[in-house]
Amino acid sequence: MRNFITYEWFTIFTIVGLLSIVAAKFVNTLRFNDFLYVIGNSKYLKIYTKDQKFIDQFDSFLFINLALSFSIFIYFAHSTFISPIPFELIAFLKLLFAVSTIIIIKTLIERLIGSLFEIDSLIDHYLFQKTTFKNYSGIVFLIANLFLLYTNIPLEITLISAFSLVCLINVIGFLTSFKTYQKLINLNFFYFLLYLCALEIGPYILLFKVIREYNT
């Protein structure tokens, strides 16, 4: 174990993340088993997208792990590649709150846009796919955090490897979803393209500009 004074809190948050995954499996074991094999297999998306709810208990538990694990990952990434920062519980809780809020608000706005463009069905399917692969990424972040916290593997290697894997997972997820709902997307391609530009590409461009201005 690395000699790091704040590991007690990170251990607590990691355990909470693990417990939330266990809770998701307890809520629906069959769905959880299908969820684990979602990469490259559209079975999960085809079956469970029909039963999706506005607030889904299964996804909610996985979201808890995503928010916690992603926040810890961000902390290590910032400390490694930008500048070392001392751990402060209040500051970390603010980061956790920001990550959770951004994901939730973005999802709500996406649903609103779907209603305005009258492509609710398409957006619901697409959001279910995104939620699925985000939650899957949360498991990857959790595993990566275990390596960051409790092994002597260089931080840079773990961070880059995990980030690359998460990007690959989400690209596979997008392609899988596009293939599954290609006919539906083709019927609403113009609105779907507007949606992608406004709520997928746009926010990252703004974030890049903010980071660039902050560092100058």
N, CA, C and O of each residue as an XYZ file, in Angstrom:
864
protein
N       0.842     -1.199      0.000
C       0.000      0.000      0.000
C       0.881      1.255      0.000
O       1.886      1.332      0.708
N       0.476      2.229     -0.811
C       1.217      3.476     -0.828
C       1.042      4.186      0.510
O      -0.015      4.111      1.136
N       2.096      4.873      0.935
C       2.030      5.608      2.194
C       1.370      6.956      1.945
O       2.041      7.934      1.615
N       0.043      7.003      2.106
C      -0.700      8.210      1.761
C      -1.761      8.444      2.811
O      -2.613      7.582      3.028
N      -1.731      9.580      3.461
C      -2.535      9.833      4.658
C      -4.033      9.800      4.401
O      -4.798      9.521      5.324
N      -4.473     10.071      3.193
C      -5.902     10.178      2.916
C      -6.509      8.867      2.456
O      -7.676      8.842      2.063
N      -5.760      7.783      2.491
C      -6.293      6.536      1.976
C      -7.472      6.011      2.780
O      -8.277      5.243      2.255
N      -7.589      6.405      4.034
C      -8.722      5.967      4.814
C     -10.039      6.412      4.160
O     -10.974      5.620      4.040
N     -10.105      7.667      3.744
C     -11.316      8.174      3.100
C     -11.533      7.532      1.742
O     -12.655      7.159      1.403
N     -10.466      7.400      0.961
C     -10.598      6.765     -0.342
C     -11.035      5.315     -0.200
O     -11.805      4.811     -1.019
N     -10.550      4.650      0.827
C     -10.958      3.268      1.078
C     -12.451      3.203      1.405
O     -13.163      2.319      0.928
N     -12.912      4.147      2.223
C     -14.340      4.197      2.577
C     -15.194      4.415      1.334
O     -16.187      3.719      1.123
N     -14.794      5.396      0.505
C     -15.560      5.676     -0.706
C     -15.534      4.494     -1.673
O     -16.528      4.206     -2.338
N     -14.387      3.812     -1.746
C     -14.276      2.651     -2.628
C     -15.168      1.517     -2.149
O     -15.800      0.833     -2.955
N     -15.219      1.318     -0.830
C     -16.093      0.285     -0.268
C     -17.556      0.609     -0.554
O     -18.342     -0.283     -0.873
N     -17.922      1.887     -0.439
C     -19.293      2.299     -0.761
C     -19.597      1.991     -2.226
O     -20.685      1.519     -2.555
N     -18.620      2.262     -3.109
C     -18.795      1.939     -4.517
C     -18.998      0.447     -4.739
O     -19.865      0.041     -5.512
N     -18.199     -0.366     -4.061
C     -18.331     -1.823     -4.173
C     -19.694     -2.290     -3.660
O     -20.336     -3.147     -4.266
N     -20.124     -1.716     -2.540
C     -21.413     -2.091     -1.973
C     -22.565     -1.705     -2.895
O     -23.568     -2.414     -2.972
N     -22.420     -0.586     -3.589
C     -23.477     -0.172     -4.522
C     -23.566     -1.136     -5.705
O     -24.656     -1.392     -6.217
N     -22.421     -1.670     -6.141
C     -22.424     -2.671     -7.212
C     -23.077     -3.959     -6.727
O     -23.870     -4.573     -7.441
N     -22.734     -4.362     -5.505
C     -23.358     -5.552     -4.906
C     -24.869     -5.356     -4.789
O     -25.638     -6.285     -5.033
N     -25.289     -4.155     -4.417
C     -26.716     -3.852     -4.290
C     -27.412     -3.967     -5.645
O     -28.528     -4.479     -5.732
N     -26.750     -3.488     -6.701
C     -27.323     -3.593     -8.040
C     -27.515     -5.057     -8.425
O     -28.538     -5.424     -9.004
N     -26.525     -5.891     -8.101
C     -26.639     -7.323     -8.387
C     -27.746     -7.952     -7.564
O     -28.465     -8.824     -8.052
N     -27.892     -7.519     -6.322
C     -28.942     -8.052     -5.456
C     -30.322     -7.682     -5.977
O     -31.249     -8.489     -5.910
N     -30.464     -6.470     -6.493
C     -31.754     -6.001     -7.009
C     -32.195     -6.831     -8.211
O     -33.369     -7.184     -8.327
N     -31.253     -7.142     -9.107
C     -31.582     -7.910    -10.314
C     -30.339     -8.670    -10.767
O     -29.538     -8.159    -11.549
N     -30.191     -9.890    -10.270
C     -28.999    -10.683    -10.550
C     -28.893    -11.023    -12.034
O     -27.809    -10.923    -12.608
N     -29.987    -11.418    -12.658
C     -29.963    -11.775    -14.072
C     -29.553    -10.591    -14.931
O     -28.744    -10.727    -15.849
N     -30.117     -9.432    -14.626
C     -29.772     -8.235    -15.392
C     -28.311     -7.874    -15.188
O     -27.640     -7.468    -16.137
N     -27.811     -8.013    -13.980
C     -26.416     -7.686    -13.696
C     -25.484     -8.608    -14.480
O     -24.479     -8.153    -15.026
N     -25.809     -9.887    -14.537
C     -24.976    -10.825    -15.295
C     -24.967    -10.475    -16.780
O     -23.923    -10.555    -17.428
N     -26.118    -10.089    -17.322
C     -26.179     -9.657    -18.727
C     -25.403     -8.355    -18.921
O     -24.758     -8.147    -19.949
N     -25.479     -7.493    -17.921
C     -24.774     -6.203    -17.976
C     -23.261     -6.400    -18.100
O     -22.598     -5.651    -18.817
N     -22.718     -7.386    -17.420
C     -21.275     -7.624    -17.447
C     -20.782     -8.013    -18.828
O     -19.603     -7.844    -19.140
N     -21.683     -8.538    -19.666
C     -21.286     -8.988    -21.009
C     -21.803     -8.048    -22.101
O     -21.943     -8.445    -23.258
N     -22.082     -6.806    -21.721
C     -22.674     -5.871    -22.678
C     -21.688     -5.445    -23.766
O     -22.108     -5.062    -24.858
N     -20.380     -5.505    -23.484
C     -19.382     -5.096    -24.471
C     -19.415     -6.049    -25.660
O     -19.152     -7.244    -25.521
N     -19.737     -5.515    -26.815
C     -19.781     -6.316    -28.030
C     -20.998     -7.197    -28.145
O     -21.083     -8.009    -29.066
N     -21.951     -7.059    -27.231
C     -23.152     -7.892    -27.254
C     -24.360     -6.999    -27.009
O     -24.493     -6.407    -25.938
N     -25.225     -6.904    -27.986
C     -26.366     -5.989    -27.898
C     -27.563     -6.609    -27.177
O     -28.620     -5.985    -27.090
N     -27.409     -7.826    -26.661
C     -28.514     -8.505    -25.984
C     -29.063     -7.669    -24.828
O     -30.275     -7.503    -24.691
N     -28.156     -7.146    -24.000
C     -28.583     -6.361    -22.844
C     -29.378     -5.142    -23.282
O     -30.430     -4.844    -22.717
N     -28.879     -4.445    -24.280
C     -29.550     -3.225    -24.740
C     -30.917     -3.538    -25.332
O     -31.873     -2.793    -25.117
N     -31.014     -4.631    -26.073
C     -32.286     -4.974    -26.718
C     -33.338     -5.381    -25.693
O     -34.515     -5.052    -25.839
N     -32.905     -6.103    -24.650
C     -33.861     -6.629    -23.672
C     -34.321     -5.560    -22.693
O     -35.519     -5.391    -22.469
N     -33.369     -4.838    -22.109
C     -33.694     -3.997    -20.961
C     -34.059     -2.565    -21.328
O     -34.562     -1.819    -20.488
N     -33.810     -2.178    -22.571
C     -34.221     -0.826    -22.961
C     -35.739     -0.698    -22.981
O     -36.280      0.399    -22.842
N     -36.427     -1.837    -23.156
C     -37.889     -1.806    -23.189
C     -38.475     -1.548    -21.805
O     -39.586     -1.033    -21.681
N     -37.724     -1.908    -20.770
C     -38.231     -1.796    -19.400
C     -37.649     -0.608    -18.649
O     -37.817     -0.504    -17.434
N     -36.965      0.293    -19.357
C     -36.318      1.394    -18.662
C     -37.342      2.342    -18.046
O     -38.433      2.549    -18.577
N     -36.952      2.909    -16.908
C     -37.808      3.840    -16.185
C     -37.077      5.165    -16.018
O     -35.862      5.243    -16.195
N     -37.831      6.202    -15.678
C     -37.207      7.515    -15.484
C     -36.180      7.445    -14.360
O     -35.081      7.986    -14.480
N     -36.545      6.773    -13.261
C     -35.601      6.508    -12.174
C     -35.520      4.995    -12.009
O     -36.458      4.363    -11.522
N     -34.409      4.432    -12.413
C     -34.208      2.988    -12.392
C     -33.335      2.613    -11.203
O     -32.224      3.125    -11.067
N     -33.819      1.731    -10.347
C     -33.102      1.361     -9.129
C     -31.762      0.703     -9.449
O     -30.755      0.981     -8.798
N     -31.756     -0.161    -10.445
C     -30.535     -0.871    -10.842
C     -29.466      0.113    -11.296
O     -28.327      0.065    -10.831
N     -29.841      1.009    -12.210
C     -28.887      2.002    -12.711
C     -28.491      2.999    -11.626
O     -27.373      3.513    -11.634
N     -29.394      3.273    -10.701
C     -29.095      4.224     -9.624
C     -27.958      3.725     -8.745
O     -27.070      4.492     -8.373
N     -27.987      2.442     -8.414
C     -26.908      1.880     -7.601
C     -25.582      1.930     -8.356
O     -24.547      2.254     -7.774
N     -25.612      1.613     -9.638
C     -24.384      1.664    -10.433
C     -23.894      3.101    -10.596
O     -22.692      3.350    -10.696
N     -24.835      4.041    -10.620
C     -24.465      5.455    -10.727
C     -23.699      5.920     -9.495
O     -22.778      6.730     -9.601
N     -24.078      5.410     -8.330
C     -23.364      5.773     -7.096
C     -21.891      5.402     -7.220
O     -21.012      6.193     -6.878
N     -21.630      4.193     -7.712
C     -20.240      3.784     -7.909
C     -19.557      4.647     -8.958
O     -18.402      5.034     -8.785
N     -20.262      4.952    -10.049
C     -19.683      5.781    -11.108
C     -19.240      7.128    -10.561
O     -18.115      7.559    -10.813
N     -20.113      7.798     -9.813
C     -19.798      9.125     -9.295
C     -18.615      9.076     -8.333
O     -17.718      9.915     -8.410
N     -18.609      8.103     -7.433
C     -17.518      7.985     -6.467
C     -16.198      7.627     -7.148
O     -15.178      8.277     -6.918
N     -16.222      6.606     -7.973
C     -14.990      6.116     -8.602
C     -14.426      7.139     -9.588
O     -13.212      7.325     -9.662
N     -15.301      7.798    -10.342
C     -14.844      8.797    -11.307
C     -14.236      9.994    -10.582
O     -13.245     10.558    -11.047
N     -14.813     10.386     -9.454
C     -14.282     11.511     -8.687
C     -12.891     11.195     -8.141
O     -11.995     12.037     -8.195
N     -12.711      9.985     -7.617
C     -11.392      9.579     -7.130
C     -10.391      9.561     -8.279
O      -9.250      9.999     -8.128
N     -10.825      9.053     -9.420
C      -9.955      8.994    -10.604
C      -9.536     10.392    -11.042
O      -8.375     10.617    -11.383
N     -10.482     11.333    -11.035
C     -10.184     12.719    -11.408
C      -9.153     13.311    -10.451
O      -8.227     14.004    -10.873
N      -9.321     13.032     -9.166
C      -8.374     13.540     -8.166
C      -6.957     13.073     -8.489
O      -6.030     13.882     -8.505
N      -6.783     11.789     -8.743
C      -5.457     11.262     -9.043
C      -4.928     11.801    -10.366
O      -3.738     12.094    -10.487
N      -5.806     11.934    -11.361
C      -5.379     12.449    -12.662
C      -4.888     13.882    -12.541
O      -3.862     14.243    -13.117
N      -5.623     14.703    -11.787
C      -5.224     16.099    -11.595
C      -3.900     16.176    -10.834
O      -3.012     16.946    -11.200
N      -3.774     15.390     -9.792
C      -2.553     15.418     -8.977
C      -1.346     14.905     -9.740
O      -0.217     15.312     -9.463
N      -1.572     14.013    -10.703
C      -0.475     13.407    -11.447
C      -0.054     14.239    -12.649
O       1.140     14.426    -12.886
N      -1.019     14.738    -13.407
C      -0.702     15.378    -14.685
C      -0.746     16.906    -14.652
O      -0.158     17.558    -15.514
N      -1.432     17.477    -13.673
C      -1.536     18.947    -13.624
C      -0.710     19.494    -12.462
O       0.313     20.143    -12.682
N      -1.135     19.244    -11.256
C      -0.362     19.684    -10.088
C      -0.828     18.905     -8.865
O      -2.024     18.662     -8.710
N       0.095     18.512     -7.996
C      -0.277     17.786     -6.781
C      -1.166     18.651     -5.894
O      -0.905     19.840     -5.713
N      -2.197     18.058     -5.353
C      -3.100     18.789     -4.462
C      -3.308     17.977     -3.185
O      -3.506     16.763     -3.252
N      -3.267     18.630     -2.030
C      -3.515     17.918     -0.769
C      -4.981     17.515     -0.675
O      -5.860     18.235     -1.147
N      -5.236     16.377     -0.071
C      -6.611     15.903      0.051
C      -7.330     16.671      1.154
O      -6.832     16.804      2.272
N      -8.519     17.172      0.809
C      -9.402     17.798      1.773
C     -10.790     17.213      1.565
O     -11.320     17.236      0.454
N     -11.372     16.695      2.625
C     -12.651     16.002      2.497
C     -13.735     16.903      1.916
O     -14.487     16.478      1.038
N     -13.823     18.134      2.392
C     -14.858     19.049      1.895
C     -14.669     19.310      0.401
O     -15.632     19.318     -0.366
N     -13.415     19.523     -0.001
C     -13.136     19.778     -1.413
C     -13.508     18.565     -2.262
O     -14.064     18.706     -3.351
N     -13.196     17.370     -1.753
C     -13.526     16.163     -2.509
C     -15.043     15.978     -2.597
O     -15.557     15.578     -3.641
N     -15.750     16.263     -1.522
C     -17.211     16.146     -1.547
C     -17.823     17.132     -2.552
O     -18.822     16.834     -3.206
N     -17.198     18.314     -2.657
C     -17.664     19.282     -3.663
C     -17.439     18.738     -5.071
O     -18.288     18.896     -5.949
N     -16.280     18.092     -5.280
C     -15.994     17.475     -6.574
C     -17.011     16.379     -6.873
O     -17.527     16.284     -7.987
N     -17.292     15.557     -5.871
C     -18.273     14.485     -6.024
C     -19.647     15.045     -6.359
O     -20.354     14.516     -7.218
N     -20.015     16.110     -5.680
C     -21.310     16.748     -5.938
C     -21.359     17.314     -7.351
O     -22.371     17.191     -8.042
N     -20.259     17.936     -7.779
C     -20.211     18.522     -9.126
C     -20.329     17.442    -10.197
O     -21.090     17.592    -11.153
N     -19.582     16.360    -10.039
C     -19.628     15.268    -11.011
C     -21.042     14.692    -11.097
O     -21.574     14.491    -12.189
N     -21.638     14.433     -9.948
C     -22.991     13.865     -9.911
C     -24.006     14.812    -10.539
O     -24.855     14.399    -11.329
N     -23.904     16.079    -10.178
C     -24.865     17.073    -10.674
C     -24.763     17.249    -12.181
O     -25.779     17.308    -12.874
N     -23.540     17.331    -12.687
C     -23.352     17.517    -14.124
C     -23.957     16.357    -14.909
O     -24.644     16.570    -15.909
N     -23.702     15.132    -14.457
C     -24.230     13.962    -15.162
C     -25.752     13.958    -15.139
O     -26.392     13.693    -16.157
N     -26.334     14.252    -13.975
C     -27.789     14.230    -13.842
C     -28.439     15.338    -14.666
O     -29.393     15.091    -15.404
N     -27.919     16.563    -14.537
C     -28.502     17.693    -15.268
C     -28.373     17.488    -16.776
O     -29.304     17.784    -17.525
N     -27.229     16.984    -17.220
C     -27.028     16.731    -18.645
C     -28.056     15.724    -19.159
O     -28.590     15.883    -20.256
N     -28.326     14.703    -18.375
C     -29.310     13.700    -18.779
C     -30.707     14.303    -18.853
O     -31.459     14.013    -19.783
N     -31.058     15.140    -17.879
C     -32.371     15.779    -17.886
C     -32.531     16.709    -19.083
O     -33.592     16.757    -19.706
N     -31.471     17.446    -19.397
C     -31.530     18.347    -20.554
C     -31.680     17.542    -21.845
O     -32.417     17.932    -22.750
N     -30.976     16.423    -21.915
C     -31.074     15.575    -23.108
C     -32.498     15.051    -23.289
O     -33.000     14.980    -24.411
N     -33.139     14.688    -22.192
C     -34.530     14.239    -22.285
C     -35.444     15.383    -22.729
O     -36.386     15.175    -23.494
N     -35.157     16.580    -22.245
C     -35.948     17.737    -22.639
C     -35.782     18.026    -24.124
O     -36.757     18.308    -24.821
N     -34.541     17.956    -24.607
C     -34.279     18.176    -26.026
C     -35.009     17.134    -26.863
O     -35.562     17.449    -27.917
N     -35.006     15.889    -26.387
C     -35.716     14.828    -27.104
C     -37.194     15.131    -27.225
O     -37.805     14.868    -28.261
N     -37.776     15.690    -26.159
C     -39.190     16.048    -26.194
C     -39.451     17.211    -27.146
O     -40.439     17.212    -27.880
N     -38.549     18.212    -27.129
C     -38.720     19.372    -28.001
C     -38.621     18.990    -29.469
O     -39.356     19.518    -30.303
N     -37.708     18.070    -29.786
C     -37.530     17.627    -31.170
C     -38.497     16.511    -31.550
O     -38.525     16.059    -32.694
N     -39.293     16.073    -30.566
C     -40.260     14.994    -30.764
C     -39.590     13.709    -31.227
O     -40.081     13.015    -32.117
N     -38.446     13.409    -30.595
C     -37.737     12.156    -30.877
C     -37.482     11.451    -29.545
O     -36.390     10.945    -29.286
N     -38.511     11.434    -28.719
C     -38.385     10.862    -27.380
C     -37.910      9.414    -27.413
O     -37.046      9.016    -26.632
N     -38.482      8.632    -28.323
C     -38.135      7.217    -28.379
C     -36.666      7.023    -28.717
O     -35.982      6.205    -28.101
N     -36.182      7.779    -29.700
C     -34.780      7.679    -30.109
C     -33.850      8.089    -28.978
O     -32.872      7.400    -28.688
N     -34.158      9.223    -28.335
C     -33.312      9.720    -27.259
C     -33.334      8.776    -26.054
O     -32.312      8.571    -25.400
N     -34.502      8.208    -25.769
C     -34.589      7.259    -24.656
C     -33.684      6.058    -24.895
O     -32.984      5.608    -23.987
N     -33.702      5.545    -26.113
C     -32.837      4.409    -26.449
C     -31.369      4.798    -26.353
O     -30.545      4.054    -25.820
N     -31.059      5.972    -26.878
C     -29.674      6.432    -26.879
C     -29.177      6.697    -25.461
O     -28.044      6.354    -25.122
N     -30.026      7.310    -24.632
C     -29.645      7.586    -23.244
C     -29.462      6.302    -22.448
O     -28.585      6.215    -21.590
N     -30.291      5.311    -22.735
C     -30.135      4.032    -22.051
C     -28.786      3.405    -22.399
O     -28.102      2.857    -21.535
N     -28.417      3.492    -23.669
C     -27.108      2.982    -24.091
C     -25.994      3.741    -23.392
O     -25.051      3.132    -22.886
N     -26.094      5.074    -23.358
C     -25.043      5.873    -22.727
C     -24.945      5.586    -21.240
O     -23.850      5.451    -20.696
N     -26.089      5.495    -20.590
C     -26.098      5.198    -19.161
C     -25.458      3.845    -18.883
O     -24.691      3.692    -17.932
N     -25.777      2.872    -19.718
C     -25.223      1.531    -19.550
C     -23.711      1.538    -19.624
O     -23.043      0.949    -18.773
N     -23.166      2.197    -20.631
C     -21.716      2.169    -20.812
C     -20.995      3.125    -19.867
O     -19.820      2.921    -19.563
N     -21.675      4.154    -19.404
C     -21.104      4.991    -18.351
C     -20.970      4.200    -17.059
O     -19.941      4.254    -16.385
N     -22.026      3.465    -16.725
C     -21.975      2.654    -15.515
C     -20.934      1.546    -15.631
O     -20.281      1.197    -14.648
N     -20.783      0.998    -16.826
C     -19.734     -0.001    -17.056
C     -18.364      0.641    -16.871
O     -17.455      0.029    -16.311
N     -18.222      1.876    -17.343
C     -16.968      2.613    -17.159
C     -16.688      2.833    -15.684
O     -15.534      2.846    -15.257
N     -17.771      3.008    -14.894
C     -17.606      3.180    -13.450
C     -16.913      1.993    -12.806
O     -16.130      2.160    -11.870
N     -17.199      0.784    -13.306
C     -16.528     -0.411    -12.791
C     -15.052     -0.395    -13.161
O     -14.200     -0.797    -12.369
N     -14.754      0.075    -14.376
C     -13.353      0.194    -14.803
C     -12.622      1.202    -13.925
O     -11.492      0.954    -13.504
N     -13.265      2.343    -13.645
C     -12.652      3.348    -12.767
C     -12.411      2.781    -11.373
O     -11.387      3.064    -10.752
N     -13.353      1.983    -10.884
C     -13.207      1.375     -9.561
C     -11.975      0.467     -9.518
O     -11.182      0.532     -8.578
N     -11.821     -0.375    -10.537
C     -10.664     -1.269    -10.605
C      -9.378     -0.472    -10.729
O      -8.376     -0.791    -10.088
N      -9.409      0.574    -11.564
C      -8.224      1.421    -11.732
C      -7.840      2.089    -10.416
O      -6.657      2.207    -10.094
N      -8.839      2.523     -9.663
C      -8.561      3.174     -8.378
C      -7.900      2.219     -7.395
O      -7.055      2.629     -6.598
N      -8.281      0.955     -7.448
C      -7.633     -0.042     -6.584
C      -6.146     -0.145     -6.910
O      -5.313     -0.274     -6.013
N      -5.820     -0.087     -8.207
C      -4.409     -0.104     -8.602
C      -3.716      1.183     -8.168
O      -2.570      1.157     -7.720
N      -4.419      2.313     -8.304
C      -3.830      3.594     -7.922
C      -3.567      3.655     -6.414
O      -2.575      4.236     -5.973
N      -4.440      3.065     -5.648
C      -4.358      3.160     -4.196
C      -3.428      2.130     -3.565
O      -2.707      2.435     -2.616
N      -3.448      0.925     -4.089
C      -2.839     -0.169     -3.339
C      -1.748     -0.942     -4.070
O      -1.358     -2.018     -3.615
N      -1.246     -0.428     -5.185
C      -0.137     -1.081     -5.864
C       0.969     -0.067     -6.111
O       0.783      1.136     -5.922
N       2.116     -0.566     -6.533
C       3.257      0.299     -6.827
C       3.420      0.550     -8.324
O       4.453      1.054     -8.765
N       2.397      0.198     -9.103
C       2.441      0.493    -10.534
C       2.442      2.012    -10.717
O       1.665      2.706    -10.062
N       3.303      2.544    -11.598
C       3.330      4.001    -11.808
C       1.938      4.568    -12.099
O       1.175      4.008    -12.887
N       1.631      5.679    -11.451
C       0.307      6.274    -11.596
C      -0.026      6.592    -13.045
O      -1.152      6.381    -13.496
N       0.974      7.109    -13.775
C       0.738      7.505    -15.160
C       0.252      6.334    -16.005
O      -0.665      6.478    -16.815
N       0.871      5.178    -15.811
C       0.500      3.995    -16.599
C      -0.944      3.584    -16.301
O      -1.715      3.300    -17.218
N      -1.297      3.554    -15.031
C      -2.646      3.163    -14.640
C      -3.682      4.153    -15.147
O      -4.723      3.753    -15.668
N      -3.401      5.446    -14.996
C      -4.354      6.477    -15.417
C      -4.578      6.453    -16.920
O      -5.721      6.487    -17.376
N      -3.503      6.395    -17.690
C      -3.614      6.398    -19.153
C      -4.297      5.128    -19.643
O      -5.142      5.178    -20.536
N      -3.931      3.990    -19.060
C      -4.525      2.715    -19.470
C      -6.022      2.698    -19.191
O      -6.812      2.286    -20.041
N      -6.411      3.145    -18.000
C      -7.828      3.148    -17.632
C      -8.619      4.120    -18.501
O      -9.716      3.801    -18.960
N      -8.055      5.314    -18.724
C      -8.749      6.301    -19.546
C      -8.917      5.795    -20.977
O      -9.976      5.978    -21.578
N      -7.893      5.168    -21.519
C      -7.959      4.618    -22.879
C      -9.009      3.521    -22.962
O      -9.762      3.447    -23.932
N      -9.057      2.667    -21.941
C     -10.037      1.585    -21.928
C     -11.456      2.126    -21.846
O     -12.354      1.621    -22.520
N     -11.662      3.148    -21.027
C     -12.986      3.761    -20.907
C     -13.415      4.378    -22.230
O     -14.568      4.233    -22.635
N     -12.500      5.064    -22.909
C     -12.810      5.643    -24.228
C     -13.200      4.551    -25.213
O     -14.158      4.705    -25.971
N     -12.456      3.442    -25.203
C     -12.750      2.325    -26.097
C     -14.123      1.732    -25.794
O     -14.890      1.424    -26.706
N     -14.422      1.575    -24.516
C     -15.721      1.021    -24.108
C     -16.868      1.886    -24.622
O     -17.861      1.374    -25.139
N     -16.720      3.206    -24.473
C     -17.803      4.096    -24.893
C     -17.921      4.203    -26.408
O     -19.018      4.410    -26.925
N     -16.808      4.066    -27.128
C     -16.870      4.024    -28.589
C     -17.593      2.756    -29.038
O     -18.454      2.804    -29.917
N     -17.239      1.619    -28.429
C     -17.921      0.364    -28.734
C     -19.414      0.485    -28.418
O     -20.261      0.008    -29.174
N     -19.716      1.123    -27.303
C     -21.105      1.311    -26.917
C     -21.872      2.135    -27.930
O     -23.002      1.799    -28.285
N     -21.259      3.215    -28.396
C     -21.925      4.070    -29.380
C     -22.173      3.313    -30.679
O     -23.264      3.383    -31.245
N     -21.150      2.582    -31.155
C     -21.283      1.833    -32.402
C     -22.328      0.724    -32.269
O     -23.092      0.466    -33.199
N     -22.352      0.073    -31.106
C     -23.340     -0.979    -30.870
C     -24.747     -0.412    -30.891
O     -25.649     -0.983    -31.505
N     -24.929      0.711    -30.220
C     -26.237      1.342    -30.171
C     -26.653      1.859    -31.552
O     -27.814      1.734    -31.941
N     -25.709      2.436    -32.283
C     -26.009      2.963    -33.618
C     -26.459      1.834    -34.540
O     -27.404      1.986    -35.314
N     -25.765      0.698    -34.446
C     -26.126     -0.452    -35.272
C     -27.501     -0.984    -34.900
O     -28.289     -1.349    -35.772
N     -27.786     -1.027    -33.603
C     -29.063     -1.563    -33.128
C     -30.229     -0.685    -33.546
O     -31.275     -1.191    -33.952
N     -30.052      0.649    -33.449
C     -31.145      1.583    -33.725
C     -30.905      2.390    -34.995
O     -31.350      3.533    -35.107
N     -30.204      1.792    -35.947
C     -29.825      2.521    -37.162
C     -31.041      3.007    -37.938
O     -31.056      4.138    -38.423
N     -32.056      2.163    -38.059
C     -33.248      2.562    -38.806
C     -33.942      3.739    -38.134
O     -34.377      4.678    -38.800
N     -34.041      3.679    -36.817
C     -34.686      4.767    -36.073
C     -33.883      6.051    -36.181
O     -34.452      7.135    -36.314
N     -32.566      5.932    -36.124
C     -31.703      7.106    -36.241
C     -31.790      7.701    -37.637
O     -31.829      8.922    -37.786
N     -31.822      6.855    -38.664
C     -31.895      7.333    -40.047
C     -33.171      8.131    -40.297
O     -33.163      9.091    -41.068
N     -34.253      7.742    -39.656
C     -35.514      8.462    -39.830
C     -35.473      9.845    -39.190
O     -36.200     10.751    -39.596
N     -34.615      9.994    -38.187
C     -34.515     11.274    -37.467
C     -33.070     11.773    -37.467
O     -32.609     12.365    -36.491
N     -32.365     11.529    -38.564
C     -30.918     11.769    -38.575
C     -30.573     13.232    -38.349
O     -29.630     13.534    -37.617
N     -31.319     14.151    -38.963
C     -31.007     15.577    -38.843
C     -31.108     16.024    -37.382
O     -30.214     16.699    -36.872
N     -32.206     15.642    -36.709
C     -32.386     16.036    -35.311
C     -31.368     15.344    -34.412
O     -30.879     15.924    -33.443
N     -31.059     14.096    -34.750
C     -30.065     13.374    -33.956
C     -28.698     14.022    -34.098
O     -27.937     14.080    -33.133
N     -28.379     14.511    -35.292
C     -27.115     15.203    -35.524
C     -27.067     16.512    -34.743
O     -26.036     16.843    -34.158
N     -28.149     17.248    -34.728
C     -28.215     18.474    -33.934
C     -28.014     18.167    -32.454
O     -27.314     18.883    -31.738
N     -28.637     17.102    -32.027
C     -28.505     16.682    -30.632
C     -27.055     16.372    -30.284
O     -26.563     16.804    -29.241
N     -26.364     15.625    -31.151
C     -24.971     15.278    -30.906
C     -24.094     16.523    -30.830
O     -23.238     16.637    -29.953
N     -24.312     17.447    -31.750
C     -23.493     18.663    -31.769
C     -23.745     19.527    -30.541
O     -22.815     20.105    -29.980
N     -25.001     19.612    -30.128
C     -25.360     20.502    -29.023
C     -24.980     19.934    -27.668
O     -24.502     20.672    -26.806
N     -25.181     18.638    -27.460
C     -25.035     18.082    -26.121
C     -23.941     17.027    -25.984
O     -23.711     16.527    -24.883
N     -23.272     16.684    -27.060
C     -22.167     15.739    -26.964
C     -20.842     16.404    -27.313
O     -19.868     16.284    -26.569
N     -20.804     17.097    -28.433
C     -19.558     17.739    -28.873
C     -19.386     19.095    -28.206
O     -18.293     19.424    -27.743
N     -20.463     19.893    -28.153
C     -20.403     21.247    -27.626
C     -19.833     21.363    -26.219
O     -18.919     22.158    -26.002
N     -20.342     20.596    -25.253
C     -19.829     20.719    -23.882
C     -18.339     20.449    -23.752
O     -17.663     21.082    -22.940
N     -17.818     19.511    -24.546
C     -16.391     19.199    -24.460
C     -15.535     20.317    -25.057
O     -14.423     20.572    -24.594
N     -16.061     20.980    -26.089
C     -15.353     22.125    -26.668
C     -15.285     23.256    -25.656
O     -14.239     23.882    -25.487
N     -16.413     23.521    -24.976
C     -16.436     24.561    -23.957
C     -15.505     24.227    -22.802
O     -14.816     25.100    -22.274
N     -15.490     22.945    -22.411
C     -14.614     22.522    -21.316
C     -13.153     22.702    -21.695
O     -12.340     23.119    -20.869
N     -12.815     22.386    -22.946
C     -11.445     22.556    -23.414
C     -11.031     24.028    -23.374
O      -9.911     24.349    -22.977
N     -11.930     24.915    -23.784
C     -11.634     26.337    -23.767
C     -11.443     26.850    -22.341
O     -10.558     27.666    -22.085
N     -12.271     26.375    -21.418
C     -12.154     26.783    -20.029
C     -10.817     26.346    -19.445
O     -10.148     27.122    -18.764
N     -10.425     25.093    -19.715
C      -9.154     24.586    -19.208
C      -7.975     25.353    -19.808
O      -7.007     25.665    -19.114
N      -8.068     25.649    -21.096
C      -6.987     26.378    -21.767
C      -6.834     27.781    -21.205
O      -5.715     28.237    -20.968
N      -7.957     28.474    -20.987
C      -7.908     29.826    -20.443
C      -7.426     29.804    -18.981
O      -6.750     30.731    -18.533
N      -7.773     28.754    -18.255
C      -7.382     28.662    -16.858
C      -5.862     28.470    -16.732
O      -5.237     28.977    -15.801
N      -5.285     27.733    -17.681
C      -3.856     27.422    -17.613
C      -2.968     28.518    -18.202
O      -1.749     28.470    -18.043
N      -3.563     29.511    -18.884
C      -2.754     30.582    -19.482
C      -2.608     31.733    -18.502
O      -1.962     32.733    -18.815
